[in-house]
Amino acid sequence: MSTGAEVPRTISWSGAARRTERSGQRRSWRSGRRAASLRSAAARRTAALLGLTLLLAGCTTSGAAPEKSAPAEEPSAASEAPAEDPALAAACAEFWGDPDYRDPLSRTVLDRAGSAPEVGPSDPFFYAMTGDDIDAAFEQAPEPAQQAAAVLAEWFRTEPERGMDADRAAFAGAWEGLAAPCQELSVAAAWSLSAGEDGTKPAALVCADVFDTPGTLTHFANANVLTSNMFKLVGLSPREVPGGREDDVRATAELLGAEIAAVDDPAVAAALEQVRTPFLDALEGDTWSDGLSASLTELGTACEAAGYPSPAPGEIPQTTTSDQDSGPSTEVDDGIVGAGAQDGTHHGGRS
């Protein structure tokens, strides 16, 4: 499953190729010769005069500047590509957040889907409203996109009230179903379907995935953002890596490795290398971690330079979302949250 990460999309341009039709002037020349049977002098003079007239006409035509016709338009990618639907483009931008990835609807959707197993049964109406938000975002889009949005919206109206029995696989399928009609218009949608070429993922999207995107579709399968989940493994401040979490440590190292390979900004990649270091050390047997405070500060600086403002580690609120396999977090100073934390729009999964 992708981590919200997007193949570089092919940009769709509007407009169609115009064709210029030209017709060449056709000239009808008459022969200056008469039939051999015309032997009279008058006939010969007539033929001579006709030949002279035609000769002069030919000289006049060849001596004049040729009539110029408009040059043919060269075919281009813009003219050959299908027209972009403005309503679909607007809906995809609202949901996926391109190009700055700040507080898109998709992040709220992941947050609420991640908290639904714990909180859904106590407030199903709240999650149903998320379905309304999804429908509203795509109400002007073409019918295929509306239908895909309706599937995801229906999940929020039916599954959260089932709590831990909510069909998470169905959510993932609906998520990808809504990414499909947007993949040509949204880099985030494209990366959510499959990883693109190395070095092509926008730094702003990578930074959003690290600092602000809930881990609903990652191996953590909860509403906490990646930084919060990492703190529970290697800490914000120095700590011992907890035992029994080797699978999470390894999966997190792999996730960070994928982001390092994907990002298009060397400074962000270098900072992510430092974030990954304590995970690699733990996998090699060194389970004492110096924490992520310094490396996340460096990453935040690189993200800021790339156009994505991220919170300083000490400014990020605590989390109350429990881990599925380790119970509720007891790390008061190491907990952090992302999506919805700054504006208070989060619900249930984080506080």
N, C-alpha and C positions, 0 to 999 in steps of 0.2 A: 504493500500500500504506500502510495506517495505520502510525503509529509506536508502537503500543501505546496510542494515544490513542483514547476511548470516547465516540453519541447518548445524551442523558440517558435512563436507563432508566425505564420505568414500573414503579412499585413494585407488586408483587402482594400482595394482602392475603388472609388466610384468612377463612373463614366464608362462609355463604350466607344469603341473605335469607329470613327467616321470614315466612310469610303468616298473618295473623290472619283467621280466618273468623268472620263475624258473621251471626247470623240475627235479623231483626226479629220481634218478637212479632206474630203475626197475630191479629187480633180478629174473631170472628164475631158479627155483630149480627143479631138477629132483628127482623123488622119488627113494629111495634106495632099494625099495622093488621090487622084481620080482613077477611075477604071481605065485600063489600057485602051478601051474602045473609044474614049474621048480623045480624038485626034485633032480636033479643030483648034485653031489658034486661040479662039475665045475661051475654049475649054482649058487650054494650057495656061492662059493668063489668069483665069479664075483660080486654077490650082496653085499658081505661083503666089497670087495675092493671099490666098488662104494660108499657104505655108509661111509666108512672111508674117502674117498676123499672129499665127501661133508661135512663131519664133520670138517675136517681140514680147508676147505675153509671157513666154517662158523666162525671158531675160528679166522682165520686170519682177516676176515672182521670186526668182532666185536671188535677185539683188537686194530685195527688201529684207529688213531684219525679221528673223523668224518670230512668229507669235509665241510668246511664252505662256505656258500654262502653270497653274499653281503646283508646287512640288507635292508629291504624295506624302501623306503623313506616315511616319515610321511607326510600326506597331511597338507598343511599350507594355511593360508589366502592368502599368496603371490602367491602360485601355483594355487589356485582355482579361484582367481579373474581374470576378463577379462584383456587382455593386454591393456596397456595405449598407445594411439596413440600419438607419439611425436609431430606431427604437430598440433593436437588439443590442447595438453598441452601447446605448445608454444603460440598459438593464444589466449587461455584463459588467460595465464599469462600476455600477452601484454595488453589485453583489461581490465582485472579486477585488475591487479597489485599485485597479491599474490607473495611473502608473506610480502613485506614491504609497499605496498599500497602508494608508492610515485609517483605521477604524472602518473597514468594509463590513457589509452585512454578513459575508461568509464567515468572518471571525466570530461574530455573535452567534451564528448558527452552530459553529463548532463548539463554542463555549456551552451553549444550552444543551446540545446533544451529549456533551461530556458530563454534564451535571445531572442529566435526566435520570440515570439509574438510581442515584441517591435521593434526589429531590422531586422527581417527576410525580410520584404518587400523591405527594402532599399538595401539589399545586398544578394539576394538569391544565387548567385554564391558561396559566402563564405560558406554557409551552405551545398551546394551541395558537396563542397570539403570534408566536414566532412563525407559524405556518401562514398566518395572515400577512406578515411582513414579507415573506418570500413571494406569495402570490401578488402582492402590491408592486413589488419590484419588477415583475415580469408581465404585468397586466397589459402593457402596450407592445410587448414583443411579439414576434411571429408565433403562430400556433405551436410548432414543435417545441419551442423554448417554453411556452406557457405550460404545455403538457409535462415537460420535464420538471418545471418548478412545482407543478401540482403534486407530483409524486413525492418530492421532498417535503412539501408543505403538509401533505397527508400523514407523513411519518410523525410529525410533531403533534398532530391531532389525535393520534392513536397509540403510539408506542411509549411515550414518557410515563403515562399512568401505570404502565406495567412494571416500572422500576427496573430491577436487575434482570428481569425477563425481556426487556426491550430488545428488539431485533437490531443489533448493531451492524450485522452484515447488510441488512436492508438499508440502513442509513448510508453505509459506504456506497452501496450500489446507486442509491438516489443521488448522492453527492456527485459521483462520477457522471451520472446521467445528466445533471445540470451543467457540468463542466463541458460536456461534449459540444453543445451548440455555441459555446463561448470560446472554444479553444483557438479559433482563428482571430479572435478579437482581444483576447486577454492572455497575457503571459502567465499570470497566476493560474488561470484555468488550465492552460496547456501543461504546466508543470505538475498540477494536481493529478493529471491523468497519467503522465509518465515523465521520467527524467529526460531532459534534453542533453545537448552536447556539453561537454566540460567547458567551463569558462564562459558560459553564455547566460547564466541566471543573474538577473539584475541584483546588485548589491542591496538595494532597498527591500526587495522581496526576501532575500536571505535574512536580513536584519529583522524584518517583521516575523519571519518564521522562528527565529531564535528568541526574540524578546516578547512577542505579543500574540503568537498564534497558539491556541490551546492544543494539547497533545491528544485530542480525541482519536485521531486516525494514526497515531504513532504507536509504538510498543507500550507506551505508558497507558494509553486508553483512558485518559481522564481529562478534566477541564483545565488542569494546570498548564501553564506555558512551559516551554522547554527549560528555561532557566530555573524555574521553581522545582521541576522534577530533577534537574541536575544537582541542585543544592541538597536534596535528600540523599544523594549518592556521595558527592565529594565535598559538599559544604560550600557556603559562602566564605566562611572563615575556616582556619585549619581544623581538621578533624580526621578521625579514622573512618575509612570507607566501611560501611556496615557489611557484615558477613551475610551470605545468602542472597546477594544481589548481583552476582557475577553476570547473569544473563542481561540484566538491565544495563550494567556497566558496559558490557560488550556491544549491545545494541545501540547505546548512546554514542559510543566511540565511532561506530559505523555510520550512524546518522550524521554526526559532525564531519566525518570524513567525506560523506557524500556532498555536504554543503560546501566544504573546502574545495572539492574538485569542481563543483558547479559554478561557484560565484565568479563574476566577471571583474572583481576588484581585488588586486593583489594585497592591499592593506587589510581588507576585511578577511581575506583568506589567511594572512599571517596571524591576525588576532585570533581567529578561530583555531588555529594550530595550538596556540597557547591555552585556549579553553579546553582543548581535547587532551592536553598533556597529562593531567592527573588520572584520566580514565585509562590511558595507555599504560601509565605507571602501575596502576592497580592491577591491570591484566597481566603485567609482568611480575607481580608479587609484592610491589611496594604499595601497601594499603594506607600509608599516611599521606594525606592530602594537605597541601598548603591553602586550599580553598580557591574560590573563583573570583574573589573581590578584585584583585589587580588585573586579571586577564579580561574580565567583563568590562572593567573601566576602559581598558585599551580597545576592546571591541566596540564599546559605545562611542569612543572618539572616532574610530574608523567609520562607523555607521553614520555618524553626524556629518563627516566629510563627504560621504556618499549620498547625503540628502535625506537620511532617515533618522529623526531624533529618537533616542532611546533613553529610558530612565537610568540614572546612576544606581548601582546595586543597593546603596543604603537608602534610596528613596522609594524603593518598591515595597508595597504593602505586603503583609503576611498572608499566608494561605491557610484555609481550613479544610480544603478538599483532601480526603483520605486517598492513600494509594490502595489499589485493589489487593495487592499481595503483601502489604507490609503494615496495614492498619493506619489509623490517623496519625498525621505528622505531629511530633512533639517538639519540632525545632522552631522555636518562636523567632529567633533572630535570623534563621536561614531561609524562612519561607518567603516566596515572592509570587506575585501574580502578574497577569498581563492584560488580556482582552477585557475591556470594560472596567478595569480597576480604577483608572484615573477619573472616569466620569460617573462612577457608581451605577452603571447599567448592568453589571454582572448580577447573577441571581443564583443563590443556593450553593453553587460549586465553589465559590471563592468569596472571601470577605476581606 
